[in-house]
């Protein structure tokens, strides 16, 4: 009696299934097609895109939306190099995904086979794990190993290359190591040092003017409920960034946005959760030098990096915040009542900042003021709208105004600042959560990078609302050039054509409109929503208007 055999590609699919992966993002190539065959047998959807960068970004986006690792499969050589940007973006954003790349046959190692490159050497600096699968028997084993490494410390990407003969070969199934679902990974949730948590509770109880920054790891750890309970029970004003946006709904008495700089200057205790002291935080210099600073993070290496801290706690944001809230709430005096005036002080700063900007948000100017565009988008969002920002200057405007209504409903590239993520994130968000509305704001420069995958959205019936803030420029860079070299050299290398992207959407089978009158923004958004198709609303914004963040040139400081 002959034993049953299984190929490497089918072992990949079994390992993906064991991890809960239900879709791969890919662009085809001869090195990898046996994986497709395995995915068909395992019921894993295959979404084929038009550029490998999009496949990698989609795997990143899928991980952010679902909490499960994403997976992209690309061919060898240029297929893998095209995906490098997506992997690098996931690395800086702490997003768990697996990129599988093809490779020439082991039997042709170092002979100059088609598309042969040293992929593992290239991927090692931007992944948590990168390896070659050496034999067919080990395929599923090493895939599970790669997934395990994605969750070591703060999450991140892994890379595997699988030589063509390893992938295509068949081996007796009893000789293949196939890890059982749920039995090759331990829980990574750490509750933090109990003594440190007690110290945090003590600091909170004595603080007169505390504040907390809820960063992306609050969403990564699915710590929304713990974060909400923490700020409400201890009466602490909360600021949110990255994927942490939406933890508290707009209008919540503890939700603050526009007074962050004031709070970081005036506070006596600042708790930073899941956010490194990188360029977005001025490398820690934006925090008051006299405030006590506490940093909570999944990654030990992030805590205390670039700035001294008074207390660092490594572990799961939800478990630590819950434990600290419980420890502080058990005290006779936890400080919550006396912080009423502090919250009122911040609310006054918040209100003044909002009222100062409101005329711009309601401006009837033509060309359209970008503040008016992002205001209309914010008013248009529902509790079920996932908002995605993909661009430079226009997305900098949106960061001040757009407030997601629910946790996990904000997506941006993260600290790598990658343009071109929007189409891929929209694809992953809509594929993973068809019950949600997806709205993506693009700069016209960002859209140009990966816009052809609008056709993929049409082909797979993934409706979303795309909005392009079109100023025919890479305006964030243009501002810096004008400031540095003068207006006569401001337009070198950053000026784009006047493209009617609404017509582009129609060409590819979607819904499209051109908007030049600010009064038409909301009706156009409504029509895009009602169309049930992938859509692009091309809004012509004033190219002579820049976001304050752009004018501060924070990226270069």
C-alpha positions in Angstrom: 0.0 0.0 0.0 1.5 3.4 -1.1 1.6 6.1 1.5 -0.2 9.4 0.9 2.1 12.2 -0.4 1.9 15.9 -0.1 3.7 18.8 -1.9 5.5 21.7 -0.4 2.8 24.2 -1.6 0.1 22.2 0.0 2.1 22.1 3.3 2.3 25.9 3.1 -1.4 26.1 2.8 -2.0 23.7 5.7 0.3 25.8 7.9 -1.5 29.0 6.9 -4.8 27.4 7.7 -3.5 26.3 11.2 -2.6 30.0 11.9 -6.1 31.1 10.9 -5.1 32.8 7.7 -8.1 32.8 5.3 -6.7 35.0 2.5 -3.3 35.5 0.8 -2.4 38.6 -1.3 -0.2 37.8 -4.2 1.1 38.5 -7.7 1.7 35.3 -9.7 5.0 33.8 -10.7 6.2 30.4 -11.7 8.1 29.8 -8.5 5.0 30.0 -6.2 2.0 28.5 -8.0 1.9 25.3 -6.0 1.0 27.4 -3.0 -2.1 28.5 -4.9 -3.0 24.9 -5.6 -2.8 24.2 -1.9 -4.8 27.3 -1.0 -7.7 26.1 -3.2 -7.8 22.8 -1.3 -7.6 24.5 2.1 -10.3 27.1 1.3 -7.9 30.0 1.5 -8.9 32.9 -0.8 -6.3 34.1 -3.3 -6.5 37.8 -4.1 -4.1 38.7 -6.9 -3.0 42.3 -7.2 -1.1 44.3 -9.8 2.0 45.1 -7.8 3.8 43.2 -5.1 4.1 46.3 -2.9 0.3 46.2 -2.7 0.3 42.5 -1.7 2.7 43.2 1.2 0.8 46.3 2.3 -2.5 44.4 2.2 -1.0 41.6 4.4 0.0 44.4 6.9 -3.4 46.0 6.7 -5.1 42.6 7.2 -3.1 42.0 10.4 -4.1 45.4 11.8 -7.8 44.9 11.1 -8.2 41.3 12.2 -5.5 40.8 14.9 -4.4 37.7 12.9 -1.2 37.7 10.9 -1.4 38.7 7.3 0.2 36.7 4.5 1.6 37.8 1.1 3.1 35.4 -1.5 5.4 36.7 -4.2 7.7 35.3 -6.7 11.5 35.4 -6.6 13.8 38.2 -7.5 11.9 41.4 -8.6 8.7 39.9 -7.0 10.4 39.9 -3.7 12.2 43.2 -4.1 8.9 44.8 -5.0 7.5 43.7 -1.7 10.4 45.0 0.4 8.7 48.4 1.0 5.6 46.7 2.4 7.6 44.5 4.8 9.7 47.5 5.9 6.5 49.5 6.6 5.1 46.6 8.7 8.4 46.4 10.6 8.3 50.0 11.7 4.6 49.8 12.4 4.9 46.6 14.5 2.5 44.7 12.3 2.6 40.8 12.2 2.7 39.4 8.7 4.5 36.7 6.7 6.0 37.3 3.3 6.7 34.2 1.4 9.0 34.6 -1.6 10.0 32.2 -4.3 13.5 31.1 -5.0 15.4 29.2 -7.7 15.8 25.5 -7.2 18.2 24.3 -4.5 19.7 22.1 -7.2 20.7 25.3 -9.1 22.0 27.1 -6.0 24.6 29.8 -7.0 24.3 28.8 -10.7 22.5 31.9 -11.8 18.9 30.6 -12.0 16.1 32.8 -13.1 15.3 35.6 -10.6 17.9 34.3 -8.1 18.8 37.0 -5.4 20.0 36.7 -1.8 16.5 37.4 -0.4 17.2 36.4 3.1 20.2 38.7 3.4 18.1 41.5 2.1 15.1 40.9 4.4 17.0 40.1 7.6 17.4 43.8 8.8 13.7 44.6 8.3 12.1 41.4 9.8 11.9 39.6 13.1 12.8 36.3 11.3 14.1 35.5 7.8 15.0 32.0 6.5 15.2 29.6 3.6 13.1 26.4 3.8 15.8 23.7 3.3 13.5 20.7 2.6 9.9 19.8 1.7 9.5 17.9 5.0 10.2 21.1 6.9 7.9 23.5 5.0 4.9 23.6 7.4 7.3 23.5 10.4 9.2 26.6 9.3 6.1 28.5 8.3 4.8 28.0 11.9 8.2 29.0 13.2 8.0 32.2 11.2 4.5 33.0 12.6 5.8 32.3 16.2 8.6 34.8 15.7 6.1 37.5 14.5 4.9 37.8 18.1 8.2 37.8 19.9 8.1 41.1 21.9 6.3 43.8 19.8 4.8 42.2 16.7 6.4 42.4 13.3 7.0 40.7 9.9 8.7 37.5 9.0 10.1 36.3 5.7 10.5 32.9 4.1 12.0 32.0 0.8 11.1 28.5 -0.6 13.2 27.1 -3.4 11.2 25.9 -6.4 12.2 22.2 -6.1 11.4 22.3 -2.3 8.0 23.7 -3.0 7.0 21.4 -5.9 8.4 18.2 -4.5 6.1 15.6 -2.8 7.0 13.7 0.3 5.1 11.0 2.3 2.8 12.9 4.6 3.9 11.0 7.7 7.5 12.4 7.1 6.3 16.0 7.1 6.2 17.9 10.4 2.8 19.6 10.4 2.3 21.6 13.7 -1.2 21.3 15.1 -3.3 24.6 15.2 -3.0 26.2 18.6 -0.2 24.0 19.8 3.0 25.7 18.6 2.6 29.2 20.1 2.3 30.4 23.8 0.4 33.4 25.0 2.6 36.5 24.7 0.5 38.6 27.1 2.7 39.8 30.0 1.1 41.7 32.9 4.2 43.7 33.7 6.3 43.8 36.9 3.8 43.9 39.8 6.0 46.3 41.9 6.2 48.6 38.9 2.5 48.6 38.5 2.1 49.5 42.2 4.5 52.4 41.7 2.4 53.6 38.8 -0.7 53.4 40.9 1.0 55.5 43.6 2.2 58.1 41.1 -1.3 58.3 39.7 -2.8 58.8 43.1 -0.5 61.7 43.9 -0.6 63.4 40.4 -2.4 66.7 40.2 -2.2 67.0 36.4 -1.7 63.6 34.7 -2.3 62.8 31.1 -2.0 59.6 29.0 -1.1 59.0 25.4 -2.7 55.9 24.0 -0.7 54.6 21.1 -1.0 51.9 18.5 -0.2 49.1 20.9 -3.5 49.8 22.7 -5.2 48.5 19.5 -2.6 45.8 18.9 -3.2 44.4 22.4 -7.0 44.9 22.0 -6.8 47.0 25.2 -9.7 49.4 24.4 -11.9 48.4 27.4 -9.0 48.5 29.9 -7.9 51.9 28.5 -11.4 53.4 28.8 -11.8 52.1 32.3 -8.4 53.5 33.3 -9.1 57.1 32.1 -12.7 57.1 33.5 -12.0 55.6 36.9 -8.9 57.8 37.5 -10.2 60.9 35.6 -7.2 61.1 33.4 -7.3 63.1 30.1 -6.4 60.9 27.1 -4.7 61.7 23.8 -4.5 59.1 21.0 -2.2 58.4 18.1 -1.8 55.8 15.4 -4.1 52.9 15.7 -4.9 54.0 19.2 -7.2 56.7 17.6 -10.9 55.9 18.3 -10.2 54.2 21.7 -12.5 56.9 23.1 -15.3 58.2 20.9 -15.4 61.9 19.9 -17.3 63.9 22.5 -16.2 61.7 25.4 -15.2 63.9 28.3 -11.8 62.3 28.5 -11.1 62.5 24.7 -8.7 65.3 23.9 -6.9 66.0 20.6 -6.0 69.7 20.0 -4.5 70.4 23.4 -1.8 67.8 23.4 1.2 70.2 23.3 -0.2 72.2 26.1 -0.8 69.1 28.2 2.7 67.7 27.6 4.1 71.1 28.8 1.9 71.5 31.9 1.3 68.0 33.1 3.1 66.6 36.2 2.7 63.0 35.1 2.7 61.7 31.5 1.9 58.1 30.8 3.1 57.0 27.3 1.5 53.7 26.1 2.8 51.8 23.1 4.5 54.7 21.4 8.3 55.1 21.0 10.1 58.4 21.5 10.7 58.8 17.8 10.4 61.8 15.4 6.6 62.0 16.1 7.4 62.7 19.7 10.3 65.0 19.1 12.5 62.1 20.4 10.9 62.7 23.8 11.8 66.4 23.9 8.2 67.5 23.7 7.5 66.3 27.2 7.9 68.6 30.1 11.3 68.2 31.7 9.8 68.5 35.1 7.0 65.9 34.6 7.2 62.4 35.8 7.2 60.2 32.7 6.0 56.5 32.6 6.4 54.4 29.5 4.5 51.2 28.9 5.5 49.1 25.9 5.6 45.5 24.5 9.2 45.9 23.6 11.9 46.3 26.3 14.2 48.0 23.7 11.7 50.8 23.2 11.4 51.8 26.9 13.7 54.7 27.8 15.1 55.0 24.3 16.0 58.6 23.4 14.7 60.0 26.7 15.1 59.3 30.4 12.0 58.0 32.1 10.8 57.7 35.8 9.2 54.3 35.3 9.2 51.7 32.5 6.9 48.7 32.4 7.2 46.0 29.7 4.1 44.1 28.8 0.6 44.0 27.4 -1.1 47.5 27.5 -4.5 46.1 28.6 -3.2 44.0 31.4 -1.0 46.8 32.8 -3.6 49.5 32.5 -6.2 47.3 34.2 -3.9 46.4 37.0 -2.8 50.0 37.6 -6.4 51.2 37.6 -7.4 48.5 40.1 -4.5 49.2 42.4 -5.1 53.0 42.3 -8.9 52.7 42.6 -8.5 50.7 45.8 -6.9 53.6 47.6 -8.9 56.0 49.8 -7.7 58.9 47.8 -6.8 58.1 44.2 -6.8 61.7 42.9 -9.7 61.4 40.5 -11.9 64.0 42.2 -9.4 66.8 42.4 -8.5 66.6 38.7 -11.8 68.2 37.7 -10.1 71.6 37.2 -7.3 70.1 35.2 -9.7 68.6 32.7 -11.6 71.9 32.5 -8.3 73.7 31.8 -7.5 71.4 29.0 -11.1 71.6 27.6 -10.8 75.4 27.4 -7.5 75.1 25.4 -9.2 72.5 23.2 -12.2 74.7 22.5 -10.2 77.7 21.7 -8.1 75.7 19.2 -11.2 74.3 17.6 -13.0 77.7 17.3 -9.9 79.3 15.9 -9.8 76.8 13.0 -13.5 76.4 12.5 -13.8 79.2 9.8 -11.3 77.3 7.7 -13.2 74.1 8.1 -16.3 75.8 6.9 -14.6 77.9 4.2 -16.4 78.3 0.9 -13.1 79.2 -1.0 -12.3 77.9 -4.4 -9.9 76.2 -4.9 -11.1 74.2 -1.9 -9.3 74.7 1.5 -8.0 71.3 2.6 -9.5 72.0 6.0 -12.9 72.1 4.4 -12.3 68.7 2.7 -11.2 66.9 5.9 -14.1 68.6 7.9 -16.6 67.2 5.4 -15.0 63.7 5.7 -15.1 63.8 9.5 -18.8 64.8 9.4 -19.5 62.0 6.9 -17.9 59.2 8.9 -20.2 56.7 10.8 -19.4 54.4 13.7 -18.8 51.7 11.1 -16.4 53.6 8.8 -12.8 52.6 8.7 -10.8 55.6 7.9 -7.5 55.3 6.0 -5.0 58.1 5.4 -2.5 57.8 2.5 -0.6 60.9 1.6 1.6 63.8 2.8 0.2 67.3 3.3 -3.5 66.4 2.9 -3.2 63.6 5.4 -1.4 65.9 7.8 -4.5 68.1 7.7 -6.8 65.1 8.4 -4.8 64.1 11.5 -6.0 67.3 13.2 -9.6 67.0 12.2 -10.7 63.5 11.4 -11.8 61.5 14.5 -12.7 57.9 14.0 -15.9 57.0 15.9 -14.8 53.5 17.0 -11.7 51.6 18.1 -9.6 50.0 15.3 -11.2 52.3 12.6 -8.1 54.4 11.9 -5.3 53.3 9.6 -2.2 55.2 8.5 1.2 53.9 7.3 2.9 54.4 10.7 6.4 55.8 11.4 8.0 54.7 8.0 5.8 57.4 6.4 5.2 55.2 3.3 3.1 56.6 0.5 1.0 54.1 -1.5 -0.6 52.1 1.4 -4.1 53.3 0.9 -5.3 51.0 -1.9 -3.9 48.0 -0.1 -5.2 48.9 3.3 -8.7 49.5 1.8 -8.5 46.2 0.1 -7.6 44.3 3.3 -10.1 46.2 5.4 -13.0 45.6 3.1 -12.1 42.0 2.5 -11.7 41.2 6.2 -14.7 43.3 7.3 -17.3 43.4 4.6 -19.8 44.7 7.2 -17.8 47.9 7.5 -17.6 51.0 5.3 -14.1 51.9 4.2 -13.1 55.5 3.3 -9.6 56.3 2.2 -8.2 59.8 1.8 -5.3 59.9 -0.7 -3.0 62.6 -1.8 -2.7 62.6 -5.6 1.0 61.8 -5.3 0.3 58.9 -3.0 -2.5 57.5 -5.1 -0.3 57.6 -8.2 2.1 55.0 -6.6 -0.4 52.1 -6.3 -3.6 53.4 -7.9 -3.8 50.7 -10.6 -5.0 48.3 -7.9 -8.3 50.2 -8.0 -9.0 47.6 -10.7 -8.4 44.8 -8.2 -11.0 46.3 -5.9 -13.5 46.3 -8.9 -12.5 42.8 -9.9 -13.1 41.4 -6.4 -16.2 43.6 -5.7 -14.7 45.4 -2.7 -16.5 48.7 -2.6 -14.9 51.6 -0.8 -15.0 55.4 -0.9 -11.8 56.9 -2.2 -11.2 60.6 -1.9 -8.3 62.3 -3.5 -7.1 65.7 -2.3 -5.7 66.8 -5.6 -3.3 69.8 -5.7 -1.3 68.4 -8.7 1.8 68.5 -6.4 3.9 66.7 -3.8 3.0 69.6 -1.6 4.7 68.6 1.6 8.0 68.5 -0.1 7.3 71.5 -2.2 6.9 73.7 0.9 10.3 72.6 2.2 11.9 73.4 -1.1 10.3 76.8 -1.3 11.4 77.6 2.3 15.0 76.4 1.6 15.7 77.5 -1.9 13.1 80.2 -2.7 10.0 80.2 -4.8 11.8 80.2 -8.1 13.1 76.6 -7.3 10.0 75.4 -5.3 8.6 73.4 -8.2 11.6 71.2 -9.0 10.8 67.5 -9.0 7.5 67.7 -7.1 4.8 68.9 -9.6 2.3 66.5 -11.1 -0.2 66.7 -14.0 -3.8 67.9 -13.5 -5.3 64.4 -13.6 -9.1 63.8 -13.5 -9.0 60.8 -11.2 -12.8 60.5 -11.2 -12.5 59.6 -14.9 -9.8 57.1 -14.1 -12.2 55.4 -11.7 -14.9 55.1 -14.4 -12.4 53.7 -16.9 -11.6 50.9 -14.5 -15.3 50.1 -13.8 -15.8 52.1 -10.6 -17.7 55.2 -9.6 -16.0 58.6 -10.1 -16.7 62.4 -9.7 -14.8 65.6 -10.0 -15.4 68.2 -7.3 -14.3 71.9 -7.4 -17.1 73.5 -5.3 -16.8 72.8 -1.5 -20.6 72.6 -1.3 -20.5 69.6 -3.6 -18.1 67.5 -1.4 -20.8 66.0 0.9 -23.3 65.2 -1.9 -20.5 63.5 -3.9 -19.5 61.4 -0.8 -23.2 60.4 -0.4 -23.4 59.4 -4.1 -20.2 57.3 -3.8 -21.6 55.6 -0.7 -24.9 54.8 -2.6 -23.1 53.5 -5.7 -22.0 50.3 -4.0 -18.8 50.4 -6.1 -15.2 51.2 -5.6 -15.1 55.0 -6.0 -12.9 58.0 -6.4 -14.1 61.5 -5.5 -11.4 63.8 -7.0 -11.4 67.0 -4.9 -9.4 69.9 -6.3 -7.8 71.6 -3.3 -5.8 74.8 -3.1 -2.1 74.1 -3.9 -1.0 77.2 -2.1 -2.3 76.1 1.3 -0.2 73.9 3.6 -0.9 72.0 6.8 0.7 73.4 10.0 2.6 70.2 10.5 4.1 70.6 7.0 5.1 74.2 7.8 6.7 73.1 11.0 8.7 70.6 8.9 8.6 68.2 11.9 9.9 65.4 9.6 13.3 67.0 9.3 13.8 68.1 12.9 
